[in-house]
Amino acid sequence: MTDQSVLLVEVPPPIPASSRKILASLDNAWRRFNAFDEASKKLKTRYKRVRWSIILISFITTCAAVIDARFSQDDEGLKIFMGVLLVILPLLSAAILTYAARFEAGNGWVGFRVAAETIKLSIYELRLKRYLDQVTLDDLDKLAKVIEKTDEQLEGMGVSTPLEINLIDDSEGKESKQFAKPN
C-alpha cells in the first residue's frame, strides 16, 4: 500500500458555542412539536371514536324504530323487546353525548395540530437560516416566542396537557429535565 492509495478524510470543525445554542433551541422545538403532534393524533382518534359511536347508535335506533313499526304488531314478544330497545338506545346515545361534552377535549386536537404545524414552520425557517449561516440570537428568540405563543393559544382554548420536555443545559453540556405546562 502506497501513500497515494490512502484517502484523506476531512474532519468537520468543532461546533462553535453559537451553533450549540441553535441545536439546543431546535431540539427543544422538535420535542415540543412531537408532543403536540402526538396529543393531536390521540385526541383526534378519541374524537372520531366518540362521534362514530353516536352515529352508529343513532342508525341502530332508526333501524329499530322502522322494524318496530313494521313487525312488532304481530308478535307480542317482539313488541316488548323493541319497546325496551327503543328506550335504551336513545338513553345510551344521550349518555355518550353527555360524556363527550363533559370529559372529552372536543376539537382540542385541532389546536394541538395548529400548534405543531406552527412550530414546525418556525423550525424549518431556523434550519434554513442555519444552512445559510445567517442565524442570529434574534432568530432563536423568535423561535422561543413562537413556542410561547402556541402555549398561550392552547391555554386560551382550554386545552390542558402537561409535558415533560428534556432540555439541553447549554452551560455544562448535560441533559436536564424541565417540566413545562403548555397550558
PyMOL commands that set and color helices and strands:
alter all, ss='L'
color gray80, all
select helices_A, chain A and resi 3-5+17-71+76-103+108-131+137-157
alter helices_A, ss='H'
color red, helices_A
select strands_A, chain A and resi 163-169+174-180
alter strands_A, ss='S'
color yellow, strands_A
deselect
rebuild
show_as cartoon
